[in-house]
Amino acid sequence: MASCYVCGKTTKFGKSVTFSAEQNSRTFKPNLQRVRVVLPDGSVKRVYVCAKCLKAGK
């Protein structure tokens, strides 16, 4: 299962609730994007980062 390289966010499980209060299982997936990151030693690595971290500039 993929996760965010910065914050570690992964898939979460929950319920979708209908108007008549019926519950169905569903998943909440982070919006992961594949980006190139320059590591402190100068090397470049391709990692998955969630859109929230990208927007925050982390």
C-alpha positions as CSV (number, residue, x, y, z in Angstrom):
1,M,0.0,0.0,0.0
2,A,1.5,3.4,-1.0
3,S,2.0,6.1,1.5
4,C,3.1,9.8,1.6
5,Y,6.9,10.1,1.9
6,V,6.5,13.3,4.0
7,C,3.7,12.7,6.4
8,G,3.1,8.9,6.1
9,K,-0.6,9.3,5.2
10,T,-2.1,6.0,4.0
11,T,-5.5,4.5,3.1
12,K,-8.1,4.8,5.8
13,F,-11.3,2.7,6.2
14,G,-14.7,4.0,7.1
15,K,-18.4,3.9,6.2
16,S,-20.6,5.7,3.7
17,V,-24.0,6.4,5.2
18,T,-27.1,6.7,3.1
19,F,-30.2,8.9,3.8
20,S,-31.9,5.9,5.3
21,A,-28.9,5.3,7.7
22,E,-27.6,2.2,5.9
23,Q,-23.8,1.8,6.2
24,N,-21.5,0.5,3.5
25,S,-17.7,0.1,3.9
26,R,-15.5,2.4,1.9
27,T,-11.9,3.6,1.7
28,F,-10.5,7.1,1.9
29,K,-7.3,7.3,-0.2
30,P,-4.8,10.1,-0.1
31,N,-4.2,12.1,-3.3
32,L,-0.7,10.7,-3.9
33,Q,1.5,12.2,-6.7
34,R,4.8,10.9,-7.8
35,V,7.5,13.6,-7.6
36,R,11.2,13.9,-7.7
37,V,12.9,14.8,-4.4
38,V,16.4,16.0,-3.9
39,L,17.8,14.3,-0.8
40,P,20.3,16.0,1.6
41,D,23.2,14.1,0.0
42,G,22.4,15.6,-3.4
43,S,20.9,12.4,-5.0
44,V,17.5,12.5,-6.6
45,K,14.7,10.0,-5.7
46,R,11.2,9.5,-7.1
47,V,8.7,9.2,-4.2
48,Y,5.0,9.5,-3.6
49,V,3.9,12.7,-1.8
50,C,0.2,13.6,-1.0
51,A,-1.2,16.7,-2.6
52,K,-1.7,18.4,0.8
53,C,2.1,18.2,1.5
54,L,2.9,19.4,-2.1
55,K,0.5,22.4,-1.6
56,A,2.1,23.2,1.8
57,G,5.6,23.0,0.2
58,K,6.9,20.4,2.6
